[in-house]
C-alpha cells in the first residue's frame, strides 16, 4: 500500500492568530483552512469538533489541550509540542507529524488514514482502540505506549522504540517489527500470529508462549 502525503496549497495564509481563528471557526461553524501557523502557543485549550484542512503548523505548542472529535485533512505538524493533548475520536486523513513531542498524547478511538509519524517522541502516548488505515511510524520513540485493541488495516514500523509498549488484543498479522526495539513489549500471546520479527526478537518473544529455550 502506498501511503499518501498531505497536499498543501502553494500560497497559505501567513501571520494568523490561532486562537482568534479558532474562535471564529467555532462561532461560524466553519473549517480552519489554507493557513500556515508558526510559533503559536495555546496550551490548555478546551474545545471540540474543529475541522482543519490544508494547514501547516510549525513550532506550535498545544500541551494539555482538549480537542476531541476534531478532523485533520491535508495537515503537516512540524516540531510541534502535543504533550498530554487529548485527541479522542479525532479523524486524520493525509497528516504528517514531523519531529513532534507527543508524550502522553491520547489518540484513543481515533481513525488514522495515510498518516505519518517521523522522528517523534511519543512516550506514554495512547492509541487505545485506534483504527490504523495506512500509518507509517519511522524513527519514533513509542516506549510505554498503550496500543491495546487497535485495528490495523495497514501500518509500518521502521527503527522505532517500542520498549514496554502494551499491545493487548491488537492483532499483528503482517506487521513487521524486525527493525524495532521490542524489549519488554506487553502482549497476551495471541497477538503474535503472523507478526514479522528477527531471530533474536523471536527468542525474546518465546517467553510469551511459555517456551523454554535450551542453550
N, C-alpha and C positions, 0 to 999 in steps of 0.2 A: 504493500500500500504506500503510495506516495503522499506524504503529508503536504498540505498547502500552507503557505505562509501568509501573513497579513498583507493586504493590498491597500496601501495608503495613497491619498491624493497627493499630487505634486505640490500643491500650494495649500498648506494648512494654516489656520488662523494662529497668529502669534500673540504673545504678551496678554494672555487671557487669564483672568482671575478664576480659579477653580471654584471657590466657594460661592461666588456670585453667580457663576454659570450653573452650578448645581441648584441653587435656589430658584433660578428662572425656569429650569427644566422641570422642577417639581411643581411650580406654580402653573406652568402652561401645559404640563403633561407632554413634554417633548423630549427628543433624544439629545444627547450631547455628542456632537459630531464634527468632523473636519477640523480638529483642533490639536495644537501642539502645546502641551503643558510642560513647563520647565521649573523645577525647584519649588513646587507648591508644597506647603507644609500644613496639612489639615488633619491632625490626629484626633481620635475620639469622636469622629462624625457618627451620627446615628440617623440612618436613612434606609430606604429600601426601594426596590423596583426601579432603579436607574438604568437607562439604556445608553451605552457608549458605542458609537460607530465611527470608524475611520479616525482614530486618535493615536497620538504618540505622547507618552509620559516619560520624562527624563528627570532623574534625581528628585523624585517626589516622595513625600512621606505620608503614609496612611496608617500609621501604627494604631492598633487597638480600635480601629473603626468597625462599625457595624453596618454592613451593606448587603443584606441578604436579598435573594430573588432579583438580582440585577443581571443585566445582559451585556456582554462584551463581544463585539464583532469587528474584525479587522483592527486590532489594537496591539500596540507594542509598548511594553513596560521595560524601561532600560535603567538599571541602577536605582530602582525604587525600593522603599522600605515598607513592607506589608506585615511587619511583625505583629502577631496576635490579632490580625484582622479576622472578621467573621464574614465569610462569603458563602454562607449556607444557601443551597438551592440556586446558585448562580449558573448562568449559561455562558459558555465560552466557545466562540467559533473563529478560527484563524487568529489565534492570540499567541504572542511570544513574550516570555519573561526572560530577560537577559541580565545576568549578574544582579539579581534582586535578593533582598532579605525577606524570607518567608517563614521565619522562625515562629512556630506556634500558630501559623495561619490555618484557618479552617475552611476546607473545601468540601465539607460534608454535603452529601446529596447533590453535588454539582454534576453538570454534564460538560465534559471537556472534549471538544471536537477540533481536530487539527491544531493542537496546542503544543507549544514548545517550551520546555524549561531548560535553560542553558546556564551553567555555572552559577546556580542559585544556592543559597544557604536556606534549606527548608527543614532544619532540625525540628523535631517535635510537631511538625505540621500534621494535619488530619485530613485524610481523604476517605473517610468512612462512607461507605455506600456510594462512592463516586462512580460515574459512568465514563469510561475512557474509550472514546471512538476515534482513535488516531492521536496518540500523545507520544512525544519524544522527550525523554529525560536524558540530558547529556551533561556529564561532569558536575552533578549536583550532590550536595550533602543532604541525604534523606534519612540520616540516622535517627532512630527513635520515632520515626513517623508511624502514625496509625493509618494503616491502609487495609482495614478489615472490610470484608463483604463488598469489595469493589467488583464491578463488572468490566472486564477488559475485552473489548472487541478488537482493538489493536493498540499495542504500546511497545516502545523500545526503550531499553535502559543501557546506556553506554558510560562506563567509567564512573558509576555512581556509588556513593557510600550508603549502604542500606543496613549498616550495623544496628542490631537490636530493633529493626523495624518490625511492626506487627502486621501480619498478613492473614490472619484467621479468616477462613471461609472466602478467600479470594482465589478462584481457580486460576492457575498459572500455566495452563497448557499453551505451548508455543511461545512463551515468554523467555527471552534469552538474558540471563543474569551472569553469564560467564566472565564478563569484564568488570563485574561489580564486587564490592566488599559486602558479603552477606554474613559476616561473623555475628553469631548470636541472634540471627533472624528468628522471629517467633511465628511458628506455624503449628497447625494441628497434625499435619501429615498428609491428609487427603489432597491438600492444595498442590502437592508436588507432582502429581501426574502430568507428564508432558512438559515439565519445566526443563529448560536447557541450562546446564551448568558445566563447569570444567571438572576434571578428575579430582582435584583437591577439594573443591566445594562438595562434590558428591560424597566424599568421605566424611566431611563435616555434617552433612545433612542426614547421613545414615542413622545418627542418634535419634532423629525424629521418628524413624521407623522401627526403633528398638533393636537395631543391628549392633553386633559387637564385632569389630574388625580385628582379626588376629594378625599380629605382625610376625 
